[in-house]
Amino acid sequence: MKTVIYKGHKKQDSYLYLEQEDDFSRVPEILLTSLGQLELVMTIELNQDKKLAQADAVRVMASLTEDGFYLQMPSESERLALSGKKPVSNPIPSL
C-alpha cells in the first residue's frame, strides 16, 4: 500500500499518514487545523512486514482503509520529555 507521510508543524512529533499525496478529503478539518502547516516527509510502500519506528504497519494500513488517514502522535512519556515534565510516581514509603 502506497503511503505518504506528512509532518505537522503545530504539534511536535505528529505525523499524518495518507494513501494519496495531498488528498486530505477524509481528514477532519479540526485535525488539519490542529496540526498546522503540513510538510511532506516521505512516501513509502507499506505491507504487513514493514517495520515502522513509532507505529504498527498493520494498524496503519487498517486505519488508512477504514478512516482514510492515520495520525501518529508521540507516546505519553515522549510528550512529557518534550515538555520538560517528569512522570508522576508514587513516593516510596518509609519502613
KEKE-715799 format. One record per residue: residue number from 1; residue in three letters; x, y, z of N, C-alpha, C in turn. Coordinates in pm, 1 decimal, decimal comma, padded with zeros to 6 digits. Each point is the difference from the previous one (the first is absolute). Layout:
N
   pos   code        n.u        n.v        n.w       ca.u       ca.v       ca.w        c.u        c.v        c.w
   NUM    Ala          X          Y          Z          X          Y          Z          X          Y          Z
...
This chain:
95
   pos   code        n.u        n.v        n.w       ca.u       ca.v       ca.w        c.u        c.v        c.w
     1    Met    00085,1   -00117,5    00000,0   -00085,1    00117,5    00000,0    00090,2    00124,5    00000,0
     2    Lys   -00017,7    00081,0   -00100,8    00074,9    00125,3   -00006,2   -00049,7    00092,6    00110,5
     3    Thr    00093,5    00061,7    00072,5   -00035,1    00086,7    00111,5    00088,5    00124,1   -00002,1
     4    Val   -00063,1    00115,1    00017,4    00075,1    00125,2    00010,9   -00010,5    00048,9    00144,2
     5    Ile    00109,3    00055,5    00048,4    00005,8    00042,7    00140,0    00031,8    00148,9    00005,5
     6    Tyr   -00082,7    00071,4    00077,4    00015,6    00143,7    00019,7    00034,1    00028,3    00145,4
     7    Lys    00078,7    00102,2    00020,5    00033,8    00046,1    00134,9   -00081,9    00124,9    00029,5
     8    Gly   -00061,6    00002,6    00118,9   -00074,3    00118,4    00042,2    00092,7    00098,5    00069,5
     9    His   -00017,9    00128,6   -00024,8    00088,7    00101,3    00058,4   -00050,7    00057,9    00131,0
    10    Lys   -00128,0   -00015,3    00031,3   -00052,2    00051,6    00126,7    00018,8   -00099,8    00113,2
    11    Lys   -00005,1   -00126,6   -00030,5    00012,4   -00104,9    00101,1    00128,7   -00076,1   -00027,3
    12    Gln    00096,8    00016,7    00088,7    00131,0   -00061,2   -00016,5   -00010,3   -00152,1   -00003,9
    13    Asp    00075,4   -00059,2   -00089,0    00004,8   -00146,1   -00017,0   -00135,2   -00061,5   -00033,2
    14    Ser   -00082,3    00072,6   -00074,6   -00127,9   -00050,5   -00047,9    00010,5   -00023,7   -00150,6
    15    Tyr   -00044,2   -00117,6   -00042,1    00009,2   -00036,5   -00140,9   -00134,1   -00050,1   -00049,2
    16    Leu   -00038,6    00044,8   -00117,8   -00125,4   -00037,6   -00062,7    00031,4   -00088,6   -00120,3
    17    Tyr   -00054,6   -00121,4    00000,1    00020,5   -00095,1   -00109,5   -00123,5    00002,8   -00089,4
    18    Leu    00022,4    00004,3   -00131,1   -00108,1   -00002,7   -00098,6    00034,9   -00098,5   -00110,9
    19    Glu   -00102,2   -00045,0   -00073,8    00024,2   -00088,3   -00114,7    00041,6    00078,3   -00124,3
    20    Gln   -00053,9    00119,1   -00015,5    00026,6    00080,3   -00119,5    00059,8    00134,5    00039,6
    21    Glu    00102,7    00040,3   -00069,4    00062,6    00129,3    00027,8   -00101,3    00113,4   -00017,7
    22    Asp   -00003,2    00086,9    00098,8   -00085,6    00119,2    00001,7   -00150,3   -00029,3   -00004,2
    23    Asp   -00040,8   -00122,3    00035,0   -00142,9   -00032,0    00006,4   -00042,7    00000,6    00146,5
    24    Phe   -00043,5    00116,4    00047,0   -00041,4    00017,5    00138,8   -00152,1   -00007,5    00014,3
    25    Ser   -00067,7   -00051,8   -00101,3   -00146,2    00002,1   -00003,0   -00065,4   -00078,9    00113,4
    26    Arg    00064,9   -00102,1    00052,7   -00059,3   -00081,1    00108,0    00053,5    00037,6    00138,4
    27    Val    00086,0    00100,5    00005,3    00057,1    00044,2    00127,6   -00088,9    00110,2    00057,2
    28    Pro   -00044,5   -00014,0    00124,0   -00084,5    00104,1    00059,5    00070,5    00136,5    00001,7
    29    Glu   -00075,0    00102,0   -00032,4    00055,1    00136,4   -00007,8    00063,7    00042,2    00132,4
    30    Ile   -00061,2   -00037,2    00111,0    00054,2    00038,2    00130,3    00138,3   -00062,0    00022,6
    31    Leu    00020,4   -00121,3   -00049,7    00131,2   -00064,7    00011,4    00102,7    00073,1   -00085,9
    32    Leu   -00037,8    00033,4   -00121,4    00091,3    00073,9   -00087,9    00039,0    00133,2    00062,2
    33    Thr   -00096,0    00068,2    00058,8    00026,1    00128,9    00064,0    00094,0   -00017,2    00118,7
    34    Ser   -00021,6   -00104,5    00079,3    00084,1   -00019,5    00118,5    00143,1   -00037,7   -00036,0
    35    Leu    00020,6   -00062,8   -00116,1    00135,1   -00036,4   -00042,2    00075,4    00117,7   -00060,9
    36    Gly   -00072,8    00097,2   -00051,1    00064,1    00115,2   -00063,6    00049,8   -00035,4   -00138,9
    37    Gln    00097,5    00074,8   -00046,9    00055,9   -00023,3   -00132,7    00059,1   -00140,4   -00005,1
    38    Leu   -00032,6   -00072,9   -00106,5    00050,9   -00135,7   -00015,7    00112,6   -00002,7   -00101,7
    39    Glu    00104,1   -00073,1    00034,0    00116,7   -00013,5   -00087,4    00014,0   -00146,4   -00039,1
    40    Leu    00006,3   -00026,8   -00129,4    00018,4   -00136,7   -00047,3    00138,3   -00048,5    00042,2
    41    Val    00002,7   -00110,9    00073,1    00126,1   -00053,3    00051,0    00051,5   -00111,4   -00090,5
    42    Met   -00088,8   -00095,6   -00034,1    00043,7   -00111,2   -00084,9   -00119,1   -00075,4   -00055,5
    43    Thr    00029,5   -00081,0   -00100,0   -00095,0   -00094,5   -00056,2    00061,4   -00138,0    00016,7
    44    Ile   -00079,3   -00092,2    00054,5    00049,7   -00135,6    00021,2   -00102,5   -00100,6   -00049,3
    45    Glu    00044,8   -00122,1   -00019,8   -00088,4   -00110,6   -00034,4   -00019,0   -00083,1    00126,0
    46    Leu   -00123,3   -00001,7    00051,8   -00030,1   -00074,8    00121,9   -00049,8   -00139,5   -00033,2
    47    Asn    00042,3   -00096,8    00080,1   -00056,2   -00133,9   -00002,0    00006,9   -00052,4    00142,7
    48    Gln   -00057,9   -00115,8    00025,3   -00009,2   -00050,3    00136,9    00135,0   -00027,8    00062,9
    49    Asp    00105,3   -00014,8   -00079,1    00133,5   -00028,5    00053,1    00086,1    00124,8    00017,0
    50    Lys   -00050,6    00114,8   -00044,3    00076,5    00124,6    00008,3    00015,9    00042,5    00145,3
    51    Lys    00121,3    00033,3    00038,3    00026,6    00048,0    00135,3   -00001,2    00152,6   -00000,4
    52    Leu   -00080,2    00056,4    00088,2   -00006,6    00144,8    00017,4    00051,0    00032,8    00139,3
    53    Ala    00064,5    00115,1    00014,7    00061,0    00036,7    00128,2   -00102,5    00018,1    00111,4
    54    Gln   -00112,3    00064,0   -00027,4   -00094,3    00035,7    00105,4   -00141,7   -00051,1   -00021,7
    55    Ala   -00020,2   -00086,0   -00098,2   -00136,0   -00046,8   -00028,2    00004,1   -00143,1   -00052,4
    56    Asp   -00112,4   -00067,5    00012,1   -00014,9   -00135,5   -00051,3   -00055,7    00008,7   -00142,0
    57    Ala    00071,0   -00056,1   -00096,8   -00038,6    00012,2   -00140,4   -00139,4   -00055,1   -00026,9
    58    Val   -00035,9   -00111,7    00062,7   -00132,6   -00059,0   -00020,9   -00108,3    00095,3    00050,5
    59    Arg    00023,5    00059,8    00114,5   -00096,7    00096,3    00056,1   -00010,8    00124,2   -00089,0
    60    Val    00113,7    00047,5   -00050,9   -00000,7    00116,8   -00089,6   -00080,8   -00030,7   -00125,1
    61    Met    00025,2   -00115,9   -00061,2   -00071,8   -00036,5   -00122,4   -00150,1   -00013,5    00025,2
    62    Ala   -00036,9   -00058,0    00114,0   -00143,0   -00013,1    00032,1   -00064,3    00136,8    00016,9
    63    Ser    00068,6    00089,7    00066,9   -00052,8    00135,1    00020,5   -00011,5    00075,4   -00132,2
    64    Leu    00098,7   -00017,1   -00086,6   -00005,5    00065,5   -00131,2   -00120,6   -00049,0   -00079,7
    65    Thr   -00024,8   -00130,0    00004,8   -00112,3   -00057,5   -00073,4   -00133,7    00043,6    00059,1
    66    Glu   -00012,3   -00007,0    00132,1   -00127,5    00029,8    00065,8   -00028,4    00149,7    00012,3
    67    Asp    00101,4    00077,0    00042,0   -00020,2    00141,1    00030,5    00055,3    00095,6   -00105,9
    68    Gly    00091,5   -00049,0   -00082,1    00060,5    00084,8   -00102,2    00125,7    00070,9    00046,5
    69    Phe    00038,6   -00021,2    00126,2    00121,4    00061,1    00052,9    00042,3   -00073,3    00126,7
    70    Tyr    00124,1    00022,8    00041,1    00050,3   -00049,9    00128,4    00079,7    00113,5    00062,2
    71    Leu   -00023,4    00026,6    00126,7    00071,7    00105,1    00070,8    00095,6   -00062,5    00099,9
    72    Gln    00127,6    00031,8   -00014,8    00101,9   -00046,2    00094,0    00037,1    00114,9    00092,1
    73    Met   -00018,3   -00022,8    00129,1    00033,9    00099,8    00102,2    00106,5   -00060,2    00090,7
    74    Pro    00080,1    00085,0    00066,4    00098,0   -00055,4    00093,3   -00070,6   -00068,3    00116,8
    75    Ser    00066,1   -00101,2    00056,6   -00057,7   -00068,1    00116,4   -00000,6    00094,7    00118,5
    76    Glu   -00071,2   -00036,5    00106,1   -00010,5    00085,0    00118,9    00137,5    00032,8    00056,9
    77    Ser    00088,8   -00099,6    00007,4    00133,7    00025,3    00055,5    00080,1    00093,6   -00089,4
    78    Glu   -00016,1   -00012,3   -00132,0    00068,4    00091,1   -00091,2   -00054,6    00141,3    00012,8
    79    Arg   -00131,8    00013,3    00019,5   -00059,2    00132,8    00016,4    00050,7    00065,6    00127,1
    80    Leu    00011,1   -00077,5    00107,4    00052,5    00055,2    00124,4    00144,8    00043,2   -00016,6
    81    Ala    00079,4   -00080,5   -00067,6    00139,7    00035,1   -00021,9    00011,1    00127,9   -00082,5
    82    Leu   -00085,4    00011,5   -00102,5    00002,1    00119,4   -00084,4   -00042,4    00124,4    00077,0
    83    Ser   -00089,1   -00018,6    00097,6   -00048,9    00114,3    00076,0    00092,1    00035,7    00115,6
    84    Gly    00097,5   -00085,9    00028,7    00090,0    00024,9    00111,8   -00056,0   -00046,8    00132,6
    85    Lys   -00117,2   -00064,6   -00001,6   -00062,1   -00049,2    00123,1    00043,5   -00143,5    00025,8
    86    Lys   -00003,5   -00038,5    00125,6    00033,4   -00136,5    00037,2   -00129,6   -00074,8    00029,0
    87    Pro   -00000,1   -00131,9   -00027,9   -00118,8   -00078,0    00032,0   -00027,8    00001,6    00149,3
    88    Val   -00126,5   -00000,7    00035,1   -00039,9   -00002,3    00140,7    00013,0   -00142,6    00049,6
    89    Ser    00061,7   -00016,8    00114,3    00009,9   -00132,4    00057,3   -00029,0    00009,0    00149,4
    90    Asn   -00038,9   -00109,1    00055,9   -00027,4   -00003,6    00143,0    00131,2   -00008,1    00076,3
    91    Pro    00011,5    00074,2    00108,9    00123,2   -00007,3    00078,0    00014,8   -00136,7    00066,2
    92    Ile    00122,1   -00038,4    00020,3    00026,0   -00126,8    00067,3   -00029,4    00018,2    00147,5
    93    Pro   -00085,1   -00084,0    00056,1   -00033,8    00017,9    00141,8    00119,4   -00034,7    00088,3
    94    Ser    00012,6    00072,5    00106,8    00107,9   -00029,4    00093,9   -00042,7   -00115,1    00088,9
    95    Leu    00094,8   -00081,2    00037,1   -00031,7   -00116,4    00083,1    00026,0    00026,7    00145,3
